[in-house]
Amino acid sequence: MAGNGANAPVLSGNEIVIPIKSDVDVVIARQEGRRLASELGFNAGDITLIATAISEVARNIVNYAIRGEIVLGIVEELDKKGISIIAQDNGPGIKDIALAMQDGYSTSKGLGLGLPGSKRIVDEFEIASEIGKGTVVRMKKWKRQNINSRSWV
């Protein structure tokens, strides 16, 4: 049963893997994302945005694929540091990604904010899906530089 420790997050190398099968797992994924973002020094607003993006893609796994996983990691490029969020499943796949990315589109009578909303929240967003094989959503959110550390000319 989810939430009894059987679906606890697993540290795999530099990544945290959270199995997603139920709403309880969505909450766990949000909490882990908040914790990691906090450790990386994200501000409170960005921590909330990260948790929201994780929640949206994890909920899609529960609603459409039954099970999958969220993989969280730390990413660094040049002078940037951030968080990587990967949602992957072996569900039915998305027939029309362009349609699924339109605001207001939903197959579950929801508000249709999930994928397009997540894309707006993060700095980098990629989605790949294959019918009958599943979907992978890759997102990155970069930590904003402290405005006081910039030199203005």
N, C-alpha and C positions, 0 to 999 in steps of 0.2 A: 504494500500500500504506500502511495506517495506520501511524503512528509514524515515517514517513520525512520529516516536515516538511510533507507535503501537507495534513495535517489539523491543522496547528498552530493554536493559539488566535489569534484575530484581535481586535484592539482596534477597536471600532466606537463612536465617540463616547466615552461614559463607561462602556461595557460591554465585557466580554470574552466573545467568542463561541467556544465550543469545539464543532466538529463531532463528533458521536458516531456511529461505525460499528463499533467493535471494542472489545475489552477494553483495549487500549492507550489508547484515547481516554478510557475511564473513569478510568484512572490519571492521565492528563493533566488531566482536569477536577477530580479530587480535589486534585492539586498546585496548580492555579491557585486553587481555592477556599481552600486552606490559606494560600497566599501572600497573597491579598487580605485574608483575615480577620486574618492577622498584621499586615499593613500598617495595618489599621483598629484594631489594639490589642486584639483579642479575647484572652482568656486561653487557656492551652493546652487546657483541657478543652473550651471552646466551639469552638476551632479543630478539635478532633477530631470533635465533633458535627457541625459544618458539613461537614467532609470526608465523614463517614458519610452524611449526608443526600444530598449530591451523588452519592456512589457508588451509593446505592440507586436514585435516579431515573435516573441515567445507565445503570445496568445494565438497568433496565426497557426503555430505548430499544433497547439491543443485543438483549435477549431477545425483545422483542415487536414492535418497529417496524422493525428492521434499521438504520435511520438516523434521526438527528434532531440536536438541538443543546442544549447547556447554555449559558445566558446568565447571566453573573455581573455584578453591579453594586453600587454603593454607594447606599444609601438614607438619607435624612435626613427626620425629621419632628419638628417642634418641637425638643425638646432631646435627641432620640434619633438615634443613628447606627447603621447596620447593613449587612448584606449581603443582597442580593436574589439569589435563585436561580430561574431559569426553565428548566424542561425541556420541550422541545416536539418533537413528531414528526408525521409524516404517516402513521402506521401504521394498523392496523385499528381503533383506538379501543377503549374499554372498554365492554362491553355493560351491566354493572351496577356503577356506581361504589360504591354502598352496600355491595355484597358485596365488592368489591375492597378496601374500606377496613376490612374486618373482620380482626382478628388471626387468623392461622392460615390464611386463605384464600389459595390459590395455584393457578394454572393450570399452573405449570411444575414441580410436585413440589418446590418450594422450601419454606422455612419460613413463607412468607407474612408476612414482617416488613417488606417494602419500603415500601409507601405508608403503612400505619398507623404504622410505626416512624419514618418520615420526619416525619410529622405531629407525633408526640410530641417530636421533637428540636428542631423550629423553633418560633418564636413565632407565625407566621402561615402558613396553608396553604390553598391553593385548588386545586381540580382541575376541569377541564372536558374532556369527551371527546365525540366524535361518531363514531359507527360509520362506518367507511370514510374518515374524514377525519383522525383523529389525536387526540392528547391533549396538553394543556398543564397542567403543574403549576407553580404559583407559590408560592414560599416566601420568608419573611423571617426572619432571625435578628437580634435587636437586641443591641447591645453592652450588657452590664450596667454600671450605674453603679458606680463605685468606692464601696464601702460607707463608706470613710473620709471621703468628700466630702459625705455626707449629714448633715444636722443632725437629731439626735434630740431630741425635746422630752418 
